[in-house]
Structures are given as C-alpha cells and as structure tokens.
Amino acid sequence: MSAQSIVTPEELNLLIEQTYRVENEFNELKTSYTHLQDTVEKIVEFLPNPIWILNEDGNVFLKNSHANNLGKLLELLEPKNDDYEVKFNSRFYLIKSSSYKDKIMLSATDTTEQKRKENLATMGQMAAHLSHEIRNPIGSISLLSSTLKKRVKAENISIVEEIQKSVYRIDRIIKATLMFSKGVEASKKQINWSELKDSIDMDIGYYAYSKDIEFIFPQDDFTLNADKDLLEMLFSNFIINAIDAIELDDEDDGIIEIVYDSDEQYHKFYIYDSGIAIENKKELFEAFQSTKVKGNGLGLVLSRQIAEAHGGSVQLMDSEKKGFEIRLSKQ
C-alpha cells in the first residue's frame, strides 16, 4: 500500500462527522416532508366537499373522507378547464378541477338542494301565471252556475251542484298556488272555533266524496288569535286529504276526527282518519310532490307554512292511529 492511500485518524473523524451531518439533514428533511404531508392531508380533510388529488397517471394520490363516501363518482370525473355538472345516485354535483406540477385536484360540490329550489321557484312562477289566467274564466263559470241552478228543473239541480263542486276544487288549487308563490302572511284577530268550524263544514259540503264518513269535531267553543281564512285552508287541507285517503280504502265508511287540547303556550289539534296509510313520509312536506291523483302537492306545504305563520308547527304523529299534530301559538 502506498503512503498516499493511507487515511489519517483526522480524516476518518472528519468523514464520520460528515456522514452524521448528512444523516441528520436527511432525517430533518424526511421529518419536514412527513409534517408537510400531514398538513396537506389535514387541509384536504377539513374541506367540506369531496376532494381527490391525482397523480399524473390518474391514480389517487390523496382524498378526503367525503370522497370515500361517494364510491364510484370519481369514475365519472375528468379534468376540464371549465366547471361542469354530473348526476350521480339521483344527486347533482358541480365539478371543478385544477392542476399544479404533476398533480391534479378534483372537487365535487353537491348542488342538489340549490337545483331543487331553483326548480321550485320556476314551477311556482309558472303555476302563479297559470292561476291568474284561469281565475277569470272560473269566476264566470261560478257565477253562471249559480244563476243556472235557480232556473233548471229540479231533476237537473244535482248536475249543476257537481259543476259547482268542481269549480270549488279548481278555486282551492288556484288559491293555494297563488299563496305559495306570494308567501304566507297571517293577519290575526280574535276568532271563535265555532266560526272556523262552520267554514270547515261548508268546505266539506262542497267537496265530492262517495263513502259514508263520520266527522267528529270539538264541540266546546274557544277563542284563537288567528287568521280565519288561513286556518280554514289549513284544516280543510287535512280534512280533504283524509277524505281522499278514506275514498281509497277498502271499507265502505270512515271516520275523521279532530281532538283539541291546549297548554299555556299552544292550541293543539290532533287530526286522525281511518283511510289508507301514508306511503312516502319523506315527501309529505315537499312542494309539488304528491302521490294523490287529485293532489297538486301544495296542501301540506302550505298547511305547515300557515301553522308557522301562527307561531306553531305541523308534524306527522308516530302513533298507532294515523294522524297529524297541529300547534298554534296562543300569542
């Protein structure tokens, strides 16, 4: 061995020190990278919508738990310059994409509720326009039928009455549609239950049904601070729904019952009927959603809004008897 190849102790110590220094720098860099990765993961997880970060080859580099819950939505996505919409599992998502170096980020924002509100607004505007157009000829038919009833032969009166009942039904739909488009505002004053009951009885008289139905209403009188016209619509909506449910039942007769109770804060009404069971409970209070052949999907929506305008609420009861609870504030 030549003298030039001999490593001195000083050189060996220097080499060891450099090795330790490189190792420490590598460990610090590794720790920094791990810390940075943890930070990125936390930020991505913190975001409220599904996020996927992809490698250049399209494989997932990172995603949050919201993305995990959406299963195969990623298969429908692709990077695009412009935002676009995707429908997946009956819901709508707005897709945005961006890229940085060799990574691509995709985000999905659930716009289902926003779309539903936009559709409802459009449907409400169209329905309100149609209602205005229909109102004038319906008014003429109503007036002419009243005149005709006084002049026809006795055996033809029932035919005119059927015309009046049909006109009444159309008029209810028009009122409900216009109220939905304008919003519910209660003009309260002191009224008696007996007054309201008389109006409800009149509405029932105008509604056509074929079965023998027993109506059981509170007999004791009491005072409410309320908008009489709005409450008439509220109770009539529930009673007419109950009549329709009984008409679809296999029995030849039925019962509709209103039970009254109160406490210091609320008037409480419990409306029961013996008709068929409610099928789609989740869609009960959705506008323009109705499983009824005769329904327009606004009755229960407006009933809830009317109750809320009176500081109260409407809810389906979880009991053996099919029924709803209506609360109206005493204030």
PyMOL commands that set and color helices and strands:
alter all, ss='L'
color gray80, all
select helices_A, chain A and resi 3-5+9-46+65-68+71-76+112-151+154-182+193-206+228-247+281-283+299-309
alter helices_A, ss='H'
color red, helices_A
select strands_A, chain A and resi 51-54+60-63+84-88+91-100+103-110+189-192+212-216+223-226+253-262+266-273+313-316+323-329
alter strands_A, ss='S'
color yellow, strands_A
deselect
rebuild
show_as cartoon
